[in-house]
Amino acid sequence: MTNSKLKLFAANANYHLAEEIGEYLGISVGMAKVKTFADGEIAIEIGESVRGCDVFIVQPTCAPVNDNLMELLIMIDAMRRASAYRITAVIPYYGYARQERKTKARDPISAKLVANLLTAAGADRIVAMDLHASAIQGFFDIPLDHLPGVPLLAEYYRNLDNKDLVVVSPDVGGVARARNLANRLGVELAIIDKRRLEANQAEIMHVIGNIEDKNVIIVDDMIDTAGTITKGAKVLRDMGAKEIYACCTHSVFSPPAMERLEQSVISEVLTTNTIPIDYTRQGYCSKIKVLSVAALLGEAIIRIHENLSVSRLFDES
């Protein structure tokens, strides 16, 4: 067990989540101010000593992605220069994760670049939830704890009638996630086979698996513009599905996502608070149900601080 004092800090991206984590830990969020100069430069002011402390910084790199990323990098640098014992960046949502490989010539691998920046800034460890691609863990030369969102989602859905339930992956790339949820619920799996035309646009081809007269749960790591998931839901309904539910870990919800979800055949959209929902900017949808990840992240922080196993949090019993 480490002798250093645990301290929790947050920048502006999701301060409410940091406060919830602090309540779980029984501590207050540390004093820190994020300032912006007239030209847009970000400045961080740490209001208390962190010398020799085990510091955890909560900051998803959601919209505005570049501002939130810079806030995180600058806060890490400030902690390093203030002689923190260890700095762990708690990144519930890892921005740039969809740029994790080259799909055509001269493409950047931005997810790797962000990993390099976090390490160069002085992070000693990373905690992330439901990375878009698990291979991103290999982009880091420092320890990374990858927390899946499926166990939390599965716990919510255990009350549904499993007899007529099928879990659906919206694409081939999400099969592992969907299979995990299906296994936890003890139900069958189906897959939507699609061809992506360009970013944020996809053409759905056909469905692999039996969904006729079934209630279905479409599961993905994130919902961005909601084009893929609403088109998929319509195809499932046309093929005979009954109630259609959708769930994701990260509520990116770029406009017109809320409008599309509200007008879709989906009955309920389950998500978590890794990203705060800004109804003023993103619009409103009456179908949204939000679960908190504060307890999960709080327990992970305790286990990291006390050098205990983090994988025990999501191992199947």
ABEGO torsion letter per residue (X at the ends): XBABBBBBBBBAABAAAAAAAAAAAGBBBBBBBBBBBAAGBBBBBBABBABGBBBBBBBBBBOBAAAAAAAAAAAAAAAAAAGBABBBBBBABBBGAABABBABBGBBBAAAAAAAAAAAAGBABBBBBGBABAAAAAABABBBBBBBAAAAAAAAAAABBAAABBBBBABAAAAAAAAAAAAAAGBBBBBBBBBBABBGBBBBABBBEBABGBBBBBBBABBBAGAAAAAAAAAAAAAGBBBBBBBBABBAGBOAAAAAAAABABABBBBBAABBBBAAAAEBBAABBBBBAAAAAAAAAAAAAAGBBAAAAABBX
